[in-house]
């Protein structure tokens, strides 16, 4: 399934990059918020300035983040707002661990971004490694997927392939429940904040990797709002050792999982090496 390039869609939603360049005032605020440290007061100041910047703003902004050009709409998408104004707080420690691994890996670095949103992790890896990165980004939500496709198109030197699939336990259409106040919270699992579902194409992770000719995966990040088990359990059951990612960054949603993903990962040789407020990092030694 191919994704139409928003730059050539002709529907007027995606004027050229630079159309929404930040004003001098917005540039100053972005510089300030993105330079704030991680301690409590720094975060409070950054959030106050971010709120000031978004007041009266009614359009996205075209910026360079993680060495990549991105159009970011900070409304109804918390991830986009964080990347735009406070990229250092966007899973900063987790990205640091990934960067250590990527920089220690020779040759092509294959990275899977499952639940890519507007591409924060994908763009980070592409900006860090350039042509040495091969990124497979998965985002099924139509409006966010189009924004991600636009961002990918602005960085032609980046090797990012966008897959418009909701990864799950089977192939075929599945229901996705949209979260109108934060599109990043949309999920295949219905919650109290979700609106009526839409139908999106579903695929298994193993099927996509085999179809794409992927032989080895260095790292995988997954954040799919409580259905990480639906993606990973079938993959762990059937994937050959050669396809198992060496590093897994996973949102810790154990209260929402129907199956114990951490135990399933442990059964395939993974161990938790880092724990953060929202995410876990698990690694699998070579030859495990």
Buried (B, 14 or more C-beta within 10 A) or exposed (E): EEBEEBBEEEEEEBEEBEEBEBEEEBBEBBEBBBEBEEEEEBBEBBBEBBEEBBEEBEEBBBBEBBEBBBBBBBBBBBBBBBBBBBBBBBBEBBBEBBBEBBEEBEEEBBBBBBBBBBBBBBBBBBBBBEEBBBBBBBBBBBBBBBBBBBBBBBBEEBBBEBBBBBBBBEEEEBBBBBBEEBBBBBBBBBEEBBEEBBEBBBBBBBBBBBEEEBEBBBBBBBBBBBBBBBBBBBBBEEBEEEBBBBBBBBBBBBEBBEEEBBEBBBEBBBEBEBEBEEBBBBBBEEEE
